[in-house]
Amino acid sequence: MTEISRRSLLAMTGAGLGLAACGNGIGSQGAARLDSRVDATRAYLLSKYPGTQDLMNKAVGVLYMPLMTEAGFGVGGAYGRGALRINNVTVDYYSATSASIGFQIGAQQYAHALFFMTDKALADFRAADGWELGADARYALPDRGGAIGADTTTSLAPVIALVFGQAGLIAGATLAGSKYTRIIP
């Protein structure tokens, strides 16, 4: 049996507490800071992609995730925090996590927004213990002209996902397999 040094024990304990803090909403980001980031994200969407105003007007709720950080080297993961707004008023805070495995290397950051287009889709999201983005969601892709590709097909979808503001060294960003969990910031 090997002896564990005091330094190793402290390092393992610190790492474990850090991971636990990521999952339960404890951390340095408070509600005011998160709301400020959501305000900036919403303003960015409206200025860069004016078509999002129409989506916002039609949506019964919008989940803004201002900063998702994704990294991978064979095994990858992503994490971020955001706020659900109804009538542009924050009603809940959420974290999003995802994991992946496969050929990947690098890191990137991006933002995304989920537009809940029906009362049922929003109610299902809020009632779930941990909601996973599924096949009922459609992606709206911003083009270089600043328009949002929300055609008739996507506008009939119960949830419309928009990924934007990508920066980093991993090509593309996907929300498939992302799990959203209510948190207390």
Secondary structure by P-SEA (a helix, b strand, c coil): cccccaaaaaaaaaaaaaaaaaccccccccaaaaaaaaaaaaaaaaaaccaaaaaaaaccbbbbbcbbbbbbcccccccbbbbbbccccccccbbbbbbbbccccccccbbbbbbbccaaaaaaaaacccccccccbbbbbbccccccccccccccccbbbbbccccccccccccccbbbbbbcc
